[in-house]
Amino acid sequence: VGGEQISSIGRGLCVLLGISLEDTQRELEHMVRKILNLRVFEDESGKHWSKSVMDKQYEVLCVSQFTLQCILKGNKPDYHMAMPTEQAECFYNNFLEQLKKAYKPELIKDGKFGAYMQVHIQNDGPVTIELESPAATVDPKQLTKLEKQQQRKEKIRTKVPSESSRERNPPRNKDDPSASSGAEGDVSSEREP
């Protein structure tokens, strides 16, 4: 922050926290539990996805990041779903306190709320996992015009192609060398039993 290093951790988790207008104490408690118990580390025998940050006694670095609440309006980011600054700062500080109570306070670090920060993350793997709190039931009357438009677009994208479009684009044979899975260049992940 301002050319000065104000926080750092060794092995552990870097949590980029986007706080929504709709977030409550319930979501906060859920996220604290998930973050501290998420099994993303190896155990002593090298088995992947076995240990949590608490199991390994690793550190947690938290960064408040309202831009995670972005909704694109055309090509322009819209942040109306992000909690307003004053409320969000209180929520964020409460989140940090809950993490410290549930774990070891000396292993919980953070940036500076609302500051322009340069965050350097050395991603091991790389592994990035998006965590969402359980969605509350939304009353359709509360949806904004923008959200309704976004829902309509999603419905259009998920519709099954019509018969005529299936005839124009016949399914490709998996043995056909020209067939593409759309995953060229992707690294496939192996699952452990």
N, C-alpha and C positions, 0 to 999 in steps of 0.2 A: 504494500500500500504506500503510494507516494515515494516509490524507490526504496522502501525499507522492508525487510522481511519481518513480519509480525508473528508468523506462526509456521510450524513445520512438524511433520511426523515421519517416522520410519515406516516399517511394514504396517499395513492396516487398510482402512477404508477411507476414501474421500467421498463425502456425501454432498451432492449438489441438491439443495432443498428448494423446491418451488412451492410456494404457499398460495393456495387458492382462496378465493372469497368464501367458498363453502366449507373450508377446513374448520374442524372443531377440536375440542379436547380429545374426543374419541379417535379421530384420525391421527392426532399427535401421538397418543399412546400406542396405537397400532404400529405406526412407523418406527417408534423407538424399539418396540419388541422385534419387529422384522429386521431392522438394521443390526441390532446386537446379536441376533440368533441366526442370521443368514449364513448358511454353510457354503462358503466359497473358497476355503483354504484346505490345503493338504493336511493329512494327519501325519504322524511320525513315520509310518511305513510308506508314505508317498501317495496314498490314495487320495485322489482329487475329490472335491465337493464334500468334505467330511467334517470340517471344523469351522466354527464361527470366530469372529473377532474376539469374543469373550473367551472362548476355549483356548485361543492362542495367546491371549493377553496382549493383543496388538492395539494400536492407537486408532482413533477416529478423528478425521479433520472435516468439519462442517463448513459449508459455504452457502450462504443464502443467495438464491439465484432466481429472481422473479421472471427472468426470460423463459424459464421452463413452462410458464403458464401462457405462452404465446399462442394466439390463434391467428392464422394468416388471413388477411383481408385482401384478396388478390395477392400481390407480392409484398404488401406492407404488413409488418408485425403489429398485432393488436394485443394489448396487455390488460384489457378490461376484466379478465378473469382472475388476475393476480390480486391478492389482498392489498389494500392501501398501506402505504409505508408505515404509518404509526401503529396500526393494528398488527401488521406483519412483524415489526421489530419486537413487539411484546410476545407474539406467538413464537418467533424464532428463539428468543431468550428463554422462554418456557420450555421449548424443545431441548435446548442445550441443558437446562437444569434437570429435565427428566432423564436425559442420557447419562448425566453425571450421577444421579441417584441410583439408576439401574445398573451402573457399571462402576468404573473407577474414575473419579473426577480428574485426576492427573493425566489420564489417557484420552480425554476429550479436549480437542483443540478447535479453534474456529478462526475465521477471517475477521473482517470488520464490517458489520452490517451497513449496507447502503454505500459503501466506499467503492471506488473504481479499483478493482484488484487484478493483478496478474497472477493467475493460479497455474502452477507448473505441476502436472500430474505425470508420474511415471507409471503407466498402466501395465500391470503384470499379466501377460497373457496374449493380447489385452482382453480384459473382462470388464464389461460395463453392463450393469443390470438396472432396468427401470422398475422401480417399486411404486405401486399406486395403492392408496388406501382404499378400503372397500367402498364402492360407489353407493351413495345414498340414493333412494328412489327420488327421481326428479319429477316434480309436477310440471306437465307440459305447459301450463300457463306461465311458468316462471322462465321458460326458455326465451332468450332474446332472439330477435329476427336473424342475427348472424348465426346463432347456434342452430336454428331451424333450417337455414340454408345449408349449413354444413351437414346436417342429418340427411337432407334430401340428396345431396351429392353422394354421401356414403351409400344410400339405398340404391342409387343409380349404378354405382360402381359394382355393387354386389349382386345385381340382377343376373339371372342365367341368360346366356345368349339365345336369341330366337332361332327357330329351325332354319330360316334362310341364311343367317350368319354362320351356322354350323356347316351348312352345305358349302358355302364359299370358303370356309377355313376348316377342312377336314382334320380330325385329330392326327397327330404325327405318330408314326410307329416308333417305339422306343429303340428298336434296332436300327433305325434309319440314321446314318452318320450325319445327315444334315439337320436332324432334329435337335432342338435346343431346349434345355431345361430352364434357361434364363439364369443359370447360376455360374456361367463361365467366370473363372477367376475367384470365385468364392472358396473359402476354406471350409471344408466340411468338418463338423465336430463329431468326435466319437463319444458315445455314451458308455459309461461303465455300468455293468450289471448291478 
